[in-house]
Amino acid sequence: MQRGHAIANGVFVAAVNRVGREDGIRFWGQSFVADPFGRVLARAASDREETLLVDCDLDAIEAVRRNWPFLRDRRIDAYAEITKRVRD
């Protein structure tokens, strides 16, 4: 899901998840960073705490949005009705 958000919005996404056990609940870890194409650049461990440091080329965001323009074709004029609680 998070990789899809990276693609749809043309941005880097850092998906963070806890690791270990607490009150009988197991947390799976495997936090990751995905680039604007949804490629996973780095993934943390599933069995221990870990800090990821990932270089993200922010110029890539502009290039992706220019060449893969999902947001360009938005119909912002059609959004007005969804911001209302009740349609007129």
C-alpha positions as CSV (number, residue, x, y, z in Angstrom):
1,M,0.0,0.0,0.0
2,Q,2.7,2.5,1.0
3,R,4.7,1.7,-2.2
4,G,1.6,2.5,-4.2
5,H,1.3,5.9,-2.4
6,A,4.9,6.7,-3.3
7,I,4.0,6.0,-7.0
8,A,0.7,7.8,-7.0
9,N,2.1,10.9,-5.4
10,G,5.6,10.9,-6.9
11,V,7.4,11.1,-3.6
12,F,9.6,9.1,-1.3
13,V,7.7,7.3,1.4
14,A,9.1,6.1,4.7
15,A,6.9,3.4,6.2
16,V,7.6,2.8,9.8
17,N,6.7,-0.2,11.9
18,R,7.6,-1.4,15.4
19,V,9.5,-4.6,16.1
20,G,9.3,-7.0,19.0
21,R,6.5,-8.1,21.4
22,E,4.3,-6.1,23.7
23,D,1.2,-7.4,25.6
24,G,1.2,-10.6,23.6
25,I,1.2,-8.7,20.3
26,R,4.1,-9.3,17.8
27,F,5.2,-6.4,15.7
28,W,6.7,-7.3,12.4
29,G,9.2,-4.5,11.9
30,Q,10.6,-4.3,8.4
31,S,10.2,-0.5,8.1
32,F,11.3,0.7,4.7
33,V,11.9,3.6,2.4
34,A,10.5,3.6,-1.2
35,D,11.3,5.9,-4.0
36,P,8.8,7.7,-6.3
37,F,8.7,4.6,-8.5
38,G,7.8,2.4,-5.5
39,R,11.2,0.7,-5.4
40,V,12.3,-0.2,-1.9
41,L,15.6,1.5,-1.3
42,A,16.2,0.1,2.2
43,R,14.4,-2.2,4.6
44,A,14.9,-2.7,8.3
45,A,15.1,-6.0,10.1
46,S,12.1,-8.0,11.4
47,D,13.8,-9.3,14.5
48,R,15.6,-6.3,16.1
49,E,15.4,-2.5,16.3
50,E,17.2,-0.8,13.5
51,T,17.7,2.7,12.2
52,L,17.7,3.3,8.5
53,L,19.6,6.2,6.9
54,V,18.7,6.6,3.3
55,D,19.9,9.2,0.8
56,C,16.8,10.5,-1.1
57,D,17.5,12.5,-4.2
58,L,14.8,15.1,-3.9
59,D,15.4,16.3,-7.5
60,A,14.0,12.9,-8.6
61,I,10.6,14.0,-7.3
62,E,10.4,16.8,-9.9
63,A,11.6,14.5,-12.7
64,V,9.1,11.8,-11.9
65,R,6.2,14.3,-11.6
66,R,7.2,15.9,-14.9
67,N,7.6,12.6,-16.8
68,W,4.9,10.5,-15.1
69,P,2.2,13.2,-14.4
70,F,-0.5,11.4,-12.4
71,L,-1.4,14.7,-10.6
72,R,-1.4,16.8,-13.8
73,D,-4.7,15.4,-15.0
74,R,-6.7,16.0,-11.8
75,R,-10.1,17.6,-12.2
76,I,-9.8,20.0,-9.2
77,D,-13.1,21.7,-10.3
78,A,-14.9,18.4,-9.6
79,Y,-13.7,18.3,-5.9
80,A,-16.1,20.9,-4.6
81,E,-19.0,18.4,-3.9
82,I,-16.8,16.0,-1.9
83,T,-15.8,18.8,0.5
84,K,-19.4,19.3,1.6
85,R,-21.1,17.3,4.3
86,V,-24.4,17.2,2.4
87,R,-24.9,17.7,-1.3
88,D,-27.3,20.5,-2.4
